[in-house]
Amino acid sequence: MRYQCLVADDNLIDRDLIAKYISKIERLQLFAICDDGYDAAKVLAVKQIDILFSDIDMPNLSGLGLVKGLKHPPVVVFITSHAEYAVEGFNLDVIDFVVKPLTFERFYKAVNKAIEYLELKKAFNDNIHSGEDLFQVEKNQQVKYFFIRENSVLTKISYDDVFYIESLGDYSTVFTATSKHVTLVNLKKMEKHLPGSIFRRIHRQYIVNLNHLITIGANEVVLSNRHVVPISATARQEVFDLMVGHTMLTRCAD
């Protein structure tokens, strides 16, 4: 299956580069290129697009305004020079946010994420007709596991085995040491039901297991499996206060 793509960017060089990258990936098909958000909205009104690659700062209608105005938006990848729009972009549940200059490697990563989401959505729509009981946390505080539904089966996952959970729009991916599990449960619901003493949302797209956290940097944390996860400034302070504030060795006078 080839996924229909729309490019919206007011910069000719960037538009041509994205189109060139799309042509390199067999699973993508470029349907149209627009130089502002308004023209893109007109295309989306008459054509079902699978993936929208959009700049944010455009004349007539910005990328943010474009996505906000869509009742049923496609999978969205923002590609922009303005990193300061990242939080607002992720609030719109975009699948990825890429900061220019754009490289093929980074573009390919965003495309794979978008395709994974589209395929998961199709699989869940084919097999699951209700969003109920897709995520079950045992209420007994002595029990340290939860269940997620993957297609037609329930999978039991121990708290200790989870390194982090990544948002994939309406879905979430739970990463353990040996596997990953995808479920039709968004990160907000995960955050609400998992114990905050163990799991903490440190970014719009990530929840981490605090027991696996080994270093806290300015913009990222490193987990015990060596995976690097971004952390927001607000979450960094909260995690620091929670885990380090009362246990850090400090220099003091004799």
Secondary structure as UniProt FT lines:
FT   STRAND          3..8
FT   HELIX           12..24
FT   TURN            26..27
FT   STRAND          28..34
FT   HELIX           37..46
FT   STRAND          51..54
FT   HELIX           63..68
FT   STRAND          75..80
FT   HELIX           83..85
FT   HELIX           86..91
FT   TURN            92..93
FT   STRAND          96..99
FT   HELIX           104..127
FT   TURN            132..133
FT   STRAND          135..137
FT   TURN            141..142
FT   STRAND          145..150
FT   TURN            151..152
FT   STRAND          153..158
FT   HELIX           159..161
FT   STRAND          162..168
FT   TURN            169..170
FT   STRAND          171..176
FT   STRAND          180..183
FT   HELIX           187..193
FT   TURN            196..198
FT   STRAND          199..203
FT   TURN            204..205
FT   STRAND          206..209
FT   HELIX           210..212
FT   STRAND          213..216
FT   STRAND          220..223
FT   TURN            224..225
FT   STRAND          228..230
FT   HELIX           233..243
FT   TURN            244..247
//
